[in-house]
Amino acid sequence: MRIGVLGAARITPTALIKPARTLDGVEVAAVAARDRRRAEAFAARWGVPAVHDSYADLLADPSLDAVYVPLPNGLHAQWTQAAVAAGKHVLCEKPFTANAAQARQVAAAAEATGLVVMEAFHYRYHPVARRMAELVHGGDLGRIQRVETAMCFPLPVFSDIRYNFGLAGGALMDAGCYAVHCLRLLSPGEPTVTTAKALTLKRDRRIDRAMTAQFSLPGGATGHIHASMWSSTLLLARAKVVGDRGTMTVINPFAPQYWSRFTVDIDGRRRREHFDSQATYVHQLRAFAAAVRGEPTNLTPPSDSIATMSLIDDIYTAAALPLRT
């Protein structure tokens, strides 16, 4: 599988280039950027053999099987649809689109072609995520009463594109999409937003630098997310599920290759579980390549993305903030 990259994004070496080096039959073969000189520098640094003049030129390259889209959030829908129209499979960075309406448009375009379109929630492909889901949905914890997820990190550089409303920025879109997706993964059914509260930028009150939200879950359970790029909670990555038999607490479920702690308390007995240290991104790229070969390995297809973006839209609405566009 030969993959082309749209943009010279900072995440690309970690999310794609280094994982591709570990997998047989996967090659990062081309890159394009708005500035060709930037693409050339990126290609030279990371050993990408071909540089195209534009995104459109890259999509027209018949030697490429797939495209990776690590562009700013507000450009995901446009270029994922363009890639699908060009006959390319797509691995699109999260969040999938700027809002649910765009997610439905991309999903319709993908469904009409039969091409693989995968949202890059890399954590979902790691054994930690699989084990979390097994414990929760397999009944080990009993009837689920509470699900809490959090993704917070410090980003005090307010000129960063992740704070740009025109590019679909905000803490909920960046850090928070992990928390929302993980809440959905671990809930006993799709969550419904009850309340949400945002901390916003002074220079642009449309942009959330932090977001908390409460949810009702099927069966009478409740949920909570906490997302932040700048607040008093500087660093937190966690998933916690409470059932009537026990509790599961996972510290750093989103990048467990760096460090993670997986603790289960059931019927008064506590244990720690341990997992391999292979990067989430390797697991994800392996699954993407397998899906392109026709295997049922796409755990984050457009239908899943629609549900996540719908919940994000509902959180923004509950927090009295405009939807991203």
Residue pairs with C-beta under 8 A, 6 or more apart in sequence:
1 25
1 26
1 27
1 65
1 66
1 289
1 292
2 27
2 29
2 30
2 63
2 64
2 65
2 66
3 16
3 20
3 26
3 27
3 28
3 29
3 64
3 65
3 66
3 67
3 68
3 91
4 29
4 30
4 31
4 32
4 52
4 58
4 59
4 61
4 64
4 66
4 67
4 68
4 88
5 12
5 16
5 28
5 30
5 31
5 32
5 48
5 58
5 67
5 68
5 70
6 32
6 55
6 58
6 67
6 68
6 69
6 70
6 71
6 79
6 83
7 31
7 32
7 33
7 34
7 55
7 69
7 70
7 71
8 31
8 33
8 38
8 39
8 41
8 42
9 70
9 71
9 93
11 70
11 93
12 42
12 46
12 68
12 70
13 46
14 281
15 68
15 70
15 93
15 120
15 122
15 281
15 284
16 28
16 68
16 70
16 91
16 281
16 285
17 28
17 46
17 47
17 48
18 279
18 281
19 26
19 279
19 281
19 282
19 284
19 285
19 286
20 26
20 27
20 28
20 285
22 282
23 282
23 285
23 286
23 289
25 289
26 285
26 289
28 46
28 48
28 68
29 48
29 49
29 50
29 63
29 64
30 48
30 49
30 50
30 51
30 52
30 58
30 61
30 63
30 64
31 39
31 42
31 43
31 48
31 50
31 51
31 52
31 58
32 39
32 51
32 52
32 53
32 54
32 55
32 57
32 58
33 39
33 42
36 51
36 53
39 51
39 52
40 51
42 48
43 49
43 50
43 51
50 61
52 58
52 61
55 79
55 82
56 82
58 64
58 67
59 67
59 82
59 83
59 86
59 88
60 86
64 88
65 88
65 89
65 292
66 88
66 89
66 90
66 91
66 116
66 288
66 292
67 79
67 83
67 88
67 89
67 90
67 91
68 90
68 91
68 92
68 93
69 75
69 76
69 79
69 80
69 83
69 90
69 91
69 92
69 93
70 93
71 79
71 93
72 161
72 164
72 167
72 168
72 169
73 95
73 97
73 98
73 167
73 168
73 169
73 173
73 174
73 324
74 98
74 166
74 167
74 168
74 169
74 324
74 325
75 167
76 92
76 93
76 95
76 96
76 97
76 98
76 102
77 96
77 97
77 98
77 102
77 103
77 105
77 106
80 90
80 92
80 96
80 97
80 106
80 117
81 105
81 106
81 109
83 90
84 90
84 106
84 109
84 110
84 113
84 115
84 117
85 109
87 113
87 115
88 115
89 115
89 116
89 117
89 288
89 291
89 292
90 110
90 115
90 116
90 117
90 118
91 118
91 120
91 284
91 285
91 288
92 117
92 118
92 119
92 120
93 119
93 120
94 119
94 120
94 121
94 177
94 178
94 181
95 119
95 168
95 173
95 174
95 177
95 308
95 309
95 312
96 103
96 106
96 119
96 302
96 305
96 308
96 309
97 103
97 105
97 106
97 168
97 305
97 309
98 168
98 173
98 323
98 324
98 325
99 168
99 309
99 312
99 313
99 323
99 324
99 325
100 306
100 309
100 310
100 312
100 313
102 309
103 302
103 305
103 306
103 308
103 309
103 310
104 306
106 117
106 302
106 305
107 117
107 302
107 303
107 305
107 306
110 117
110 302
111 302
116 288
116 291
116 292
116 298
117 301
117 302
118 284
118 287
118 288
118 291
118 298
118 300
118 301
119 300
119 301
119 302
119 304
119 305
119 308
120 284
120 300
121 177
121 178
121 181
121 300
122 280
122 281
122 283
122 284
123 129
123 178
123 182
123 253
123 254
123 255
123 256
123 280
124 181
124 185
124 284
124 299
124 300
125 280
125 283
125 284
125 286
125 287
125 299
126 256
126 257
126 275
126 278
126 280
126 283
127 275
127 276
127 283
128 250
128 253
128 256
128 260
128 262
128 275
129 182
129 185
129 253
131 262
131 273
131 275
132 185
132 186
132 239
132 241
132 248
132 250
132 253
133 185
133 186
134 140
135 141
135 241
135 248
135 264
136 144
136 186
136 188
136 241
136 243
136 248
137 188
140 243
140 245
140 246
140 264
140 266
141 241
141 242
141 243
141 244
141 245
141 246
141 247
141 248
141 266
142 243
142 244
142 245
142 246
143 219
143 221
143 243
143 244
143 245
144 187
144 188
144 217
144 219
144 221
144 241
144 242
144 243
145 220
145 221
145 222
145 242
145 243
145 244
146 221
146 222
146 223
146 224
146 240
146 241
146 242
147 183
147 186
147 187
147 215
147 217
147 221
147 222
147 223
147 224
147 239
147 240
147 241
147 242
148 223
148 224
148 225
148 226
148 238
148 239
148 240
148 241
149 178
149 179
149 180
149 182
149 183
149 186
149 223
149 224
149 225
149 226
149 238
149 239
149 240
150 179
150 225
150 226
150 227
150 233
150 236
150 237
150 238
150 239
151 175
151 176
151 178
151 179
151 226
151 227
151 228
151 236
151 237
151 254
152 175
152 210
152 226
152 227
152 228
152 229
152 231
152 233
152 234
152 235
152 236
152 237
153 175
153 228
153 229
153 234
153 235
153 237
154 229
154 230
154 234
154 235
155 162
155 163
155 229
155 230
156 230
158 201
158 203
158 230
161 167
161 169
162 169
162 170
162 173
162 174
162 229
163 169
163 170
163 201
163 204
163 207
163 209
163 229
164 207
165 204
165 206
165 207
165 324
168 324
168 325
169 207
169 324
170 176
170 207
170 208
170 211
170 316
170 321
170 324
171 198
171 208
171 209
171 210
171 211
171 227
171 228
171 229
171 230
172 180
172 198
172 208
172 211
172 227
172 312
172 315
172 316
173 312
173 324
174 227
174 229
175 227
175 228
175 229
176 211
176 225
176 227
176 312
176 315
177 308
177 312
178 227
178 237
178 254
179 225
179 226
179 227
180 225
180 227
180 308
180 311
180 312
180 315
181 308
182 239
182 253
182 254
183 191
183 215
183 223
183 225
183 311
184 190
184 191
184 307
184 308
184 311
186 239
186 241
187 215
187 217
187 218
187 221
187 223
188 217
188 218
188 219
188 221
189 217
189 218
189 219
190 218
190 307
190 311
191 215
191 216
191 217
191 223
191 311
192 215
192 216
192 217
192 314
193 213
193 214
193 215
193 311
193 314
193 315
193 317
193 318
194 214
194 215
194 216
194 318
195 213
195 214
195 318
196 211
196 212
196 213
196 214
196 315
196 316
196 318
196 319
197 211
197 212
197 213
197 319
198 208
198 210
198 211
198 319
198 320
198 321
199 208
199 209
199 210
199 211
199 228
199 230
199 231
200 206
200 207
200 208
200 209
200 321
201 207
201 209
206 321
206 322
208 316
208 319
208 321
209 228
209 229
209 230
209 231
210 226
210 227
210 228
210 229
210 230
210 231
210 233
211 225
211 226
211 227
211 228
211 315
211 319
212 224
212 225
212 226
212 227
213 224
213 225
213 315
213 318
213 319
214 222
214 223
214 224
215 222
215 223
215 224
215 225
216 222
216 223
217 223
225 315
226 233
226 236
228 234
228 236
237 251
237 252
237 253
237 254
237 255
238 249
238 250
238 251
238 252
238 253
239 248
239 249
239 250
239 253
240 247
240 248
240 249
240 250
241 247
241 248
245 266
245 267
246 264
246 265
246 266
246 267
247 264
247 265
248 262
248 263
248 264
248 265
249 261
249 262
249 263
249 264
250 260
250 261
250 262
250 263
251 260
251 261
251 262
252 258
252 259
252 260
252 261
253 260
254 280
255 280
256 262
256 275
256 280
257 277
257 278
257 279
257 280
260 275
261 272
262 272
262 273
262 274
262 275
263 270
263 271
263 272
263 273
264 270
264 271
264 272
264 273
287 297
287 298
287 299
288 297
288 298
290 297
291 297
291 298
313 323
316 322
316 323
316 324
317 323
